Amino acid sequence: MVKTLLDRYDLTWSRILFLAGLSAFFVFFLFYPLWYAVVRALWVNGEISLVFFELMAGNPVYKEMILNSFRLGMFTTIATTLLSLPIAFLLVRYDFKGKNILNGLILVPMVLPPFVGAIGMKQMFARFGSINLLLLELGIVDQPIDWFGGGFTGVVILQVLHLYPIMFLNVAAALSNIDPSLEEAARNMGARGFRLFRSVTFPLMLPGYFAGAIIVFIWAFTDLGTPLIFNYRQVVMVEIFNAISDINENPMAYALVVFLLLLTVLFFYLSKLMLGKRQYETVARGHVGSATRRASPGMTAFIYSVMISLTAIALIPHLSVFLTSISERWFMAIWPQEITGKYYPLVYRHPIAGPSITMSLMLSSLSTVCDVVLGISIAYLLARTRVPFRGALDAVAMLPLALPGPVLAFGYLAGYSGTFLDARHNPVPLLVIAYAVRRLPYMVRSAYAGFQQTSVSLEEAARNMGASPLRATLQITFPLILANLVAGAILCFSFAMLEVSDSLILALKAQYYPITKAIYALMGRIADGPYIASAMGILGMLLLMLSLFLAGRFLGRRMGELFRT
């Protein structure tokens, strides 16, 4: 039996051992936390029961939380769709000078997590923030405007400004892959304008659109940090977060976690079912470049005005955070009353902020090492070998990109409670694992793209000259795909540095706070807390900006592949 498997697949004993270890890793740190939450939600008094779900369905408070979370997800998804589709059409279908610069501007909002941007937005748009004070002084309004709609509108705005690049990357990739001959045939049949888009273009874009829409919806639905900062607490994720202190005595939290998990599975199943009923592939693709046309001077000016205006709006949270970080005092005034730079050096000396930077550097470095080792190995198995269950391996490796981060973090906290991995005693091991698992898909996709673009014949030639498979890969393939590997590692490191949900849920002691948990803690300080938190946010923004720039330089248009499920 074993010999048959070895002959049928590209299996060696080292690969078998690695697959066994990889399976154990996914079982313990991906499936077990989810399974533990499911069991605690369904297993009551020694039998399967839906009592907690019945209580959740019958309780108007929980109904309101679920409805509010749905509203956040739907409004954010619709807004990002309406924003991203026209931009994708303009930047994909028109050629003009400076197009690459505008494509780069799309990534600008991603350099500041909405969790951090909410700090500055509250300063600018609060009841007596800068905007309302300016409008009052000019006599435009008689009383302050509630810009945030009790917190809901503020959360949606921050999520849209942060997430529309992800929607754009997926939609633009789908639009650029459409065979232009199909649209040309539709035009010859009389289809024009919106009818052409509705009947031909958009159906062909659906796979890419659904990939982006699902990520945006789940991200918005399960966002934890932004509702906390805006004090919009009647949502599912904040209720789960509040249950951390009595996690063993509050079984309703497990029911909410399972609800989020089932919702995620349902949405992905519906998307696959919907796409499976119709065929969107093209039999033969024409030259994609023929679908683009040279923009006239008027159209070029229009595209520039749209993109610059959008970028200016998207930069409002960044500007707000920056102004807060350099303010000595900013209260009941349109602009900061005094400017200072003292909070930036104070970040490194502060008893909470300083150690959090060291902690985040350590956690992110360790998790990135794990992602590099596992991601390259998985990508190699997928691209270069015939191992059993390759499809399942690919799906499992990409699963963390689809799962809500807070669900996994809650599963870690509850599932390993009372063990040597208990996060309430020392969260470092679980934080490293959580960061690594959540960012593993980026490394896998980046490395896999590199392997696909490098001909296997080069490795075969090296092996024919006597090199072992490992030596051929290290000396021939790795130098050729180094750009992909570096880009994937940079993204894993930078996103881990600014991870929100894992940090908020798992880091329960001040000495183990990562950067984002320290920012949240500092926001609760009345005196200098928001100013130091803003300075930390700007430093994190600069780190992520540099990371995305480097990753974009290495990956180019393939950047969008990292955000596909």
Secondary structure, DSSP 4 states (H G I P E B T S, - for coil): -HHHHHHHTT--HHHHHHHHHHHHHHIIIIIHHHHHHHHHHHEETTEE--HHHHHHHH-HHHHHHHHHHHHHHHHHHHHHHHHHHHHHHHHHHEE-TTHHHHHHHTTGGGGS-HHHHHHHHHHHHSTTSHHHHHHHHHTS-SS---TTGGGHHHHHHHHHHHHHHHHHHHHHHHHHTS-HHHHHHHHHTT--HHHHIIIIIHHHHHHHHHHHHHHHHHHHHT--HHHHHTT---SHHHHHHHGGGGTTT-HHHHHHHHHHHHHHHHHHHHHHHHHHTS----SS---GGGG-EEPPHHHHHHHHHHHHHHHHHHTHHHHHHHHHHTEEE-SSSSS-SEE--THHHHHHHSTTHHHHHHHHHHHHHHHHHHHHHHHHHHHHHHHH---TTHHHHHHHHHHHHHS-HHHHHHHHHHHTTTSTT-TTT--HHHHHHHHHHHHHHHHHHHHHHHHHHS-HHHHHHHHHTT--HHHHIIIIIHHHTHHHHHHHHHHHHHHHHT--HHHHHH--SGGG--HHHHHHHHHT-SSSHHHHHHHHHHHHHHHHHHHHHHHHHHHGGGGGGGG--
